[in-house]
Amino acid sequence: MAARNPGTKLELGWISKVYVNQPAVVRHAEQIQKWRTVKGNWQAAWLLKAVTCIDLTTLSGDDTPSNVHRMCFKAKHPIREDLLKAMDMHDKGITVAAVCVYPARVADAVNSLKAAGCNIPVASVAAGFPSGQTPLETKLAEIKLAVQYGAREIDIVISRSLVLSGQWESLYEEIRQCREACGEAHMKTILATGELGSLANVYKASMIAMMAGSDFIKTSTGKEVENATLPVGVVMMRAIKEFYWQTGSKVGFKPAGGIRTAKEAITWLMLVKDELGVEWLKPELFRLGASSLLEDIEKQIFHHVTGSYALQHDLAMA
């Protein structure tokens, strides 16, 4: 992870006159989708970069120690070894950025990764995930337990009602207390943008979260009807850029939910490069929240190396 964001005192002046030109943002997002995609070796390189930025995730009610163990093995070996050798990338330490689980499965993930001899961090969702409809005391206790179990990154979720009712001071204080409960663990703040009502609220919530000390801001839980979208990404990245200009602190960005194809992953990488610059294109400042994305990326790399499309048995661990 990058250096911690120390946050700032609450500066409501930064958001008091915010106006987002939604038609312009939507047009820009439509133009992004028309960008010519990269091909050949360039595409393979971008896809490997995407792999190193994935938070490989399982957040299901039927998660068990065995499927968490399997996911951790895949986290260490995200692309088949022979495919990496064919690209001369087998000795470059290609792994995903983190694995993400519920607090109750953190110890399983920590033990699996330790047994595998790798230092991939475990991230845990907390703070009333996914709805946020939990008393603050319970949210803080859940965060502390996840850290106690071994999570090095915490993905909290905000109370959307505070945004929708304009209670910015309360939102700031809630996130600040969550940040304190995280201790040394880095904190990603999930805004659940599909439930915030407007792009202006997305910008305001992004700024409040960063003022309160969030190390990352994240689009979605993956459980909302609308998850990561390019217009939301543009607005959040411009808030990150403004916060950096104001404070000198670099805050990371994580789109999550609904990102399933290699093409979508490359589009997000290109958007980050365009809006924030190359320095944000690393796992310390950019993550992709995904559960099924890695399968499609490995299929595309298989095709790049072999010239044929993978059959089911070719990528049994995908």
N, C-alpha and C positions, 0 to 999 in steps of 0.2 A: 504494500500500500504506500501511497505518497504520504508526505508529512501531514499530520493532523490539522484539521481546520479549527483554529482556536475560537472561531465565531466572533461576534461583535455584540455590543449592546443593541437593543432594539431601536431601529431607525425607521419609524413609520413614514418619514419623508421620502424614503426611497420607493415606496409603493403608493403613496397618496394620490398621485396623478397618473398612474399607469393606464395606458390605452393601447390595446392590441388591435391592429388592423387585420381582422380575421380574413377577409377576402384576399389580401395580399399574402398572408401566411399560407393560406390554402393553395394559392396559385404557385407560390414558391415550392411547396411540397409536391405539387403535380409535376413541376419542372424537374425536380430531383428524381422522380420515378422514371423520367424519360432520358436520364443521363445514360450515355452509352456505357455498357458494362465492360469490364476488363476480360481478356481472354488468355488462354494458354498459360504460360509460366506465371504471368502477372496475376491471373485469377487464382492459381494455386497458392501463390504467396499471400494474397489477401485472405484466402480461406484459412491458411495456417495461422495468420495473425488473428482472425476471428476466433479460432479454437482457443488461443491463449487468453482470450478475453471472456470466455464463457463461464458463468456460474452454473455448473451442471446441477440440476435441481430435481428433487422429488418431493412433492407436497401432497401426498395422497393419504386418505384415511386408512388405507390398507398397507401402508409402509411397514416393513418388517426389518429386523437386523440383516437378513439375508439379501434383500434387494438393495439396501443401503450399501452393504459390502460389495455387491456387484457393481453399483454405480461408482463406488470409490476406485475399483479396479479400472473401470473405463475412464475415470478422471485422470489416472496416471498414464493410461495407454489409450488416448483418444483416437489415434489413427493407427491402423495396422502397421507393424514394424517394417514389413517388406515394402509397403508403399512409401514410407518415410525414407528407407534406404534408396529406393529408386530415384528420389528427389534429393539425395544427399543431405537429408535433414534428420537422420536417425540419431545423431549425437548432439542435437541442439536443445535437448530438454523440453520438447513440446509436451505440455500438459495443459489442462484447463486451469482457469484462474482460481476457482474455489468450488467446493460442493456446498449445496444449500439444502437444509432439512429443517423439520420441526424441532423444537427444543428437546422433545422426548427421544429423538433419534441422534442427537449431537454426539453422545458418548459412543454410539455404534460407529459413526463416521470417523471420529477421532481415532478410535482403536483400529479401524480398518486401514486408515491411511498410515498410522504408525507402523502397523504390521507390514505394510507395503514398502516401508522405508522412504516415504516421500513427505515433503513439507507443505503440501497443498493445504491452505487454510479451510477450516469449516465455518460456513456462514449459517446463521439460524434466523428464521423469521420470528418475530416476537411482537409484544405490545398490542395484543388483541387481533393479530392477523387472522383473517383478511379484512374483517369489517371495521375494526377499530372501536367497536361498541363495547368497551370494557373499562371499568373504573381505572383511573390512573395508577392507583396503588397496586392493582393486579398487574398492569402493564409493566411497572417498574420491577416487581417481583419476578415476573417471567423473564425479563431481560437479564437480571442478576443470576437467575438459575441457569440460563443458556450459557452465560459467560463462565459460570462455575463448572459447568459440564465440559467446557473446553472450546466453545465457539470463539473465534478470533475476529469475526465480523458479525454484526447484528443488523438485520433488515427490519426496521420498525415501520409501523403504519400509522398515519396520522388520523385524528378524528375529523372526518370530512365536515361534520356539522359546524365546527369552528370556522372553517373557511366559508361555508355557505352563509353563515350569519355574520361574517366580518369580525370575528373575535380574534384579532391578530395578536393581542397581548397574551391571551390564554393559549393560543397555538404556540407562540414562541416559548412560553414557560413550560408547556408540556414537552416539547421537543428538547428543550434545555435539560429538563430533569431526566429524560431518557438518555441523553448524551452522557450525563453524569453517571447514570446507572451502568452504562457500558464499560466504564473504567478504561482499561487499555485497549479494549476491542474497538475497531473502527465501526462507525455507524452509517448505514445507508437509510435514508428516509424515503419511504414509499408515499407518494402523493395521491395515488389512486385517481389519476387525472380524468378518467372517464366519468367520475362522479363529482367533479368540482364545478360544473355548470358553465364555465366559460374559459377561454384562453387567458383572459386577464387574471382570473383567479389562479390559474396554473402558474403564471408569472409571479404573482404575489406570494403564493404558497412556497414557491421555489426560493424566493428571496428570504422569507421568514425562516425556512428550514436551514438555509446557509448561515444566516445571522445567529441561529441558535446552536451552531457548531456541527452540522451534518458534514460528514466526510464525502458522501455521495448523495445525490438526489436521484430517485428512481421513479419511473412512470407509473407502474401498476403492480398489483399483487398477482396478476394473471387470472384472477377469479372474477373480475368485473366483466360486464357485457362488452365494453370497449376498453382495450388495453393500449399497448404502445402504438401510437400513430406518428407519422412524420410531422404534421403541424405542431403537435404537442412537443415533439423533439426539438423543433426549431425554437420554440418559445423557451423551453427549459435551458437549452444551450446558450441562448442569448442572455438569460438571467445569470448563468454561470460566468459568462464573459463579463457582464456588468459587475458582478461581485468581485471578480478578479481585478478589474480596473480600480474598484473602490478600495479593496483591502490588500491586494497582493497574494491572497490565498487561492490556491487551485482546488476546486471541488470537482469530484468525479461525476460522471453521468452513466445511468444504467437504464436502458429501455428493457422492458420485460413484458411477457405475455403476447402470444400470437406470432412470435418470430420463429418460423419453422423451416424456412428454405435458405439455402446458401446465397441465393440472389438477394434476399432480404437482408441477410447479415452484411453483405458487401455494401448494400445501399446505406445501411446505418454507419458503417465505417467511413464511407465517402462523405456522408453528411457531417460526421464529427470532424473529419479533416477540413472540410469546407468552412464550418462554423467556428471551430475552436483551434484548429491547427494540428500539425503532426505530433506535437508534444503531448496531446491528449490521447493519441492512439497507442496506448499501452495499458495493461491490466491495472496499473496503479490508479488510472484516471478514467478508464472506460470498461464497462462490463456489459455483457449480453445475458439477460436472464432467460434460460431456456432448458427444456427437458427433451425435446425431440429434434432440435436444430442440428445437433452433432451428427445424427444419422444421415441427414441430407448432405452435410458437408463432406462426410467420409465417402458417400456415394460419388460426389463430384470429383473428389481426389482420385478415387478408384478409376473413374472414367478417364481422367487426365493422364494417369500413369499407364493404364492398360489399353485404352482406346475402346473398351467395351463397357456395357452397363452391368453393374453388380447384380447378381442373383441373391436370393434370400440367404443362402448358405455362405456366400462370400463374406458377408459382414454380420456374422452371427451375434456379435456383441454390440451391435449398433442400437 
